Amino acid sequence: MKVEKVLDAKGLSCPMPIVRTKKEMDTLNSGEVLEVHVTDKGALADIPAWANAGGHTVLEHREESDAIKFFIQKG
């Protein structure tokens, strides 16, 4: 998967991961992918809901030891 940008939102709590993700998504073209790293467990529900509402697609998410990683394709 080709990732255009990586956003490190680790250590931030709600709503900042969503705010930062939206800001980065606004800089991408349709079809491009943003990789987002978060530590806030609330993001497991918040990011997919936000992406769906905005017409974006969460291609994948991984829970790793140091972060949760989301791969979001801009709609």
Helices and strands as residue ranges (DSSP letters): E 5-9, H 16-25, E 33-38, H 43-53, E 57-63, E 68-73
